[in-house]
Amino acid sequence: MEPNRAVSPVISVILMVAIAVILTATISIFVLGFTEDLNDTAPVVGQTSGEFEPGSSSDEQIVRITHIAGDRVHVENIEIIVQASGPNLDSNARLVNLPADSYFSNAIDSTNVQGDDIIDTSNGAPNQVIVPADPNTWAAGDTIQFRIKVGGADFREPPDRTGPEANELEVTIVYTDTESSAILFEETFRP
């Protein structure tokens, strides 16, 4: 009498094929899920140039960041983080809800600023977000421009200094249209 087997060769082959199909499906879903994320990359801003003019009068303290080469960036997908520091100063603000949309075309107002009160939103300030072209796109040749309030962070030398002494300004432009934010520009100015 021959002993009974628990699994026949046909059933074992069927089980092995089923396991292979399940593994293949699982791996393909995992890999294809990642490739979808790769298509959502941030634009490449290959070259930028930043400058900060502390100046000697209250109409100075202007930040300018010029896009020299790279992809066009939709302004609605960026935030600008501004951090001013000094001996007794540590202030942070964000420019959000861009492009700016106020009575003065493309000018920053209070709805565009979050955080500490260091970014000038007055009508006469040179605070147009994108200069000179389309306020919706930051492209090669365009400049992001805004002003730091003297009353919030004063980078001027005495005797002109009337606000809190500041000696370092960090500006970061973040692309926010991907699952993980990407930094397009980052520079620390020490006038």
C-alpha positions as CSV (number, residue, x, y, z in Angstrom):
1,M,0.0,0.0,0.0
2,E,1.3,3.4,-1.0
3,P,1.2,6.2,1.5
4,N,-1.1,9.2,0.8
5,R,0.7,12.4,-0.1
6,A,-0.6,15.7,1.3
7,V,0.3,17.7,-1.9
8,S,0.5,16.4,-5.4
9,P,3.0,17.8,-8.0
10,V,0.2,19.5,-9.9
11,I,-1.1,21.5,-6.9
12,S,2.4,22.5,-5.9
13,V,3.0,23.9,-9.5
14,I,-0.2,25.9,-9.3
15,L,0.7,27.3,-5.9
16,M,4.1,28.4,-7.1
17,V,2.6,30.1,-10.2
18,A,0.1,31.9,-7.9
19,I,2.8,33.1,-5.6
20,A,4.9,34.4,-8.6
21,V,1.9,36.3,-10.0
22,I,1.1,37.9,-6.6
23,L,4.7,38.9,-6.1
24,T,4.9,40.4,-9.6
25,A,1.7,42.4,-9.1
26,T,2.9,43.7,-5.8
27,I,6.3,44.8,-7.1
28,S,4.8,46.4,-10.2
29,I,2.4,48.5,-8.1
30,F,5.2,49.5,-5.8
31,V,7.5,50.5,-8.7
32,L,4.8,52.2,-10.8
33,G,3.7,54.2,-7.8
34,F,7.2,55.6,-7.5
35,T,7.4,56.5,-11.2
36,E,4.3,58.6,-10.9
37,D,6.0,60.6,-8.1
38,L,9.1,61.1,-10.3
39,N,7.0,63.0,-12.8
40,D,6.0,65.5,-10.2
41,T,9.4,67.0,-9.7
42,A,10.1,70.6,-9.0
43,P,11.2,72.9,-11.8
44,V,14.9,73.5,-12.2
45,V,16.1,77.0,-11.5
46,G,19.6,76.5,-12.7
47,Q,21.0,79.9,-11.9
48,T,19.8,82.7,-9.7
49,S,21.4,85.9,-8.4
50,G,20.4,87.5,-5.1
51,E,21.2,90.9,-3.8
52,F,20.3,92.9,-0.7
53,E,20.7,96.6,-0.4
54,P,20.7,97.7,3.2
55,G,21.1,101.4,2.2
56,S,21.1,104.4,4.4
57,S,17.6,105.7,4.1
58,S,14.2,104.2,4.9
59,D,13.4,103.5,1.3
60,E,16.2,100.9,1.0
61,Q,16.6,97.4,2.5
62,I,15.4,95.9,-0.8
63,V,15.8,92.2,-1.6
64,R,16.1,91.2,-5.3
65,I,16.4,87.7,-6.6
66,T,16.8,87.3,-10.3
67,H,16.1,84.1,-12.2
68,I,18.9,83.8,-14.7
69,A,18.4,80.4,-16.2
70,G,16.2,77.4,-15.9
71,D,12.5,76.4,-16.0
72,R,9.6,78.8,-15.7
73,V,8.0,78.7,-12.2
74,H,4.3,79.4,-11.5
75,V,4.3,82.0,-8.8
76,E,1.3,80.5,-7.1
77,N,3.5,77.4,-6.4
78,I,6.2,79.3,-4.4
79,E,6.6,80.7,-0.9
80,I,9.3,83.0,0.1
81,I,10.7,82.5,3.7
82,V,12.5,85.5,5.2
83,Q,14.5,85.3,8.4
84,A,16.2,88.4,9.9
85,S,18.5,88.1,12.9
86,G,20.7,90.3,15.0
87,P,21.9,90.6,18.6
88,N,18.4,90.9,20.0
89,L,16.4,90.0,17.0
90,D,15.0,86.7,15.6
91,S,12.2,87.4,13.2
92,N,10.6,85.2,10.6
93,A,8.0,85.9,7.9
94,R,6.6,84.2,4.8
95,L,5.4,85.6,1.5
96,V,2.4,83.5,0.6
97,N,-0.7,83.6,-1.7
98,L,1.3,84.7,-4.6
99,P,1.0,86.3,-7.1
100,A,0.2,89.4,-5.1
101,D,-3.1,90.9,-6.0
102,S,-3.8,94.3,-4.7
103,Y,-4.9,97.7,-6.0
104,F,-1.3,98.4,-7.1
105,S,-0.7,95.6,-9.7
106,N,1.5,92.8,-8.4
107,A,2.2,94.6,-5.1
108,I,2.5,92.8,-1.8
109,D,-0.2,93.5,0.8
110,S,-1.0,92.2,4.3
111,T,-2.8,89.1,2.8
112,N,0.6,88.0,1.3
113,V,2.5,88.1,4.6
114,Q,2.5,85.6,7.5
115,G,4.6,85.7,10.6
116,D,6.5,88.6,12.1
117,D,6.1,92.2,10.8
118,I,9.4,92.6,8.8
119,I,8.1,92.8,5.2
120,D,7.0,96.1,4.0
121,T,3.4,96.2,2.6
122,S,3.0,99.9,2.2
123,N,1.9,101.3,-1.2
124,G,5.0,103.3,-1.9
125,A,7.4,100.5,-1.2
126,P,9.3,98.8,-4.1
127,N,7.6,95.5,-3.3
128,Q,6.4,94.1,-6.5
129,V,6.8,90.3,-6.3
130,I,7.8,89.8,-10.0
131,V,9.5,92.5,-11.9
132,P,9.1,93.4,-14.8
133,A,7.0,90.8,-16.7
134,D,4.1,88.5,-16.0
135,P,3.2,88.5,-12.3
136,N,2.1,84.8,-12.6
137,T,5.4,83.4,-13.8
138,W,8.9,83.7,-12.5
139,A,11.0,83.1,-15.7
140,A,14.6,83.8,-16.8
141,G,15.2,87.5,-16.7
142,D,12.5,88.1,-14.0
143,T,13.3,89.5,-10.6
144,I,11.4,88.8,-7.3
145,Q,11.6,92.1,-5.3
146,F,10.4,93.1,-1.8
147,R,11.5,95.4,1.0
148,I,12.4,94.7,4.6
149,K,10.8,97.1,7.1
150,V,13.3,99.3,8.9
151,G,11.0,99.1,12.0
152,G,11.1,95.3,11.9
153,A,14.8,94.7,11.1
154,D,17.2,97.6,10.6
155,F,20.3,96.7,8.7
156,R,21.6,100.3,8.4
157,E,24.6,101.5,10.3
158,P,24.3,104.1,13.1
159,P,23.3,106.9,13.2
160,D,20.7,105.9,10.5
161,R,19.6,102.9,12.5
162,T,16.2,103.5,14.2
163,G,14.8,99.9,14.4
164,P,16.0,96.7,15.9
165,E,19.6,95.9,14.9
166,A,19.9,93.2,12.3
167,N,23.0,91.7,10.8
168,E,21.9,88.6,8.8
169,L,19.0,88.1,6.4
170,E,18.2,84.6,5.1
171,V,15.9,84.3,2.1
172,T,14.6,80.9,0.9
173,I,12.3,80.3,-2.1
174,V,10.4,77.1,-1.7
175,Y,8.4,75.3,-4.5
176,T,5.3,73.9,-2.9
177,D,3.5,72.1,-5.7
178,T,5.0,68.6,-5.0
179,E,4.5,66.2,-2.1
180,S,7.8,67.2,-0.7
181,S,8.8,70.8,-0.9
182,A,11.9,71.7,-3.0
183,I,14.2,74.7,-2.4
184,L,14.6,76.8,-5.5
185,F,16.8,79.5,-4.0
186,E,18.5,80.0,-0.6
187,E,21.0,82.7,0.4
188,T,22.1,84.4,3.5
189,F,23.0,88.1,3.2
190,R,25.3,89.7,5.7
191,P,25.5,93.4,4.8
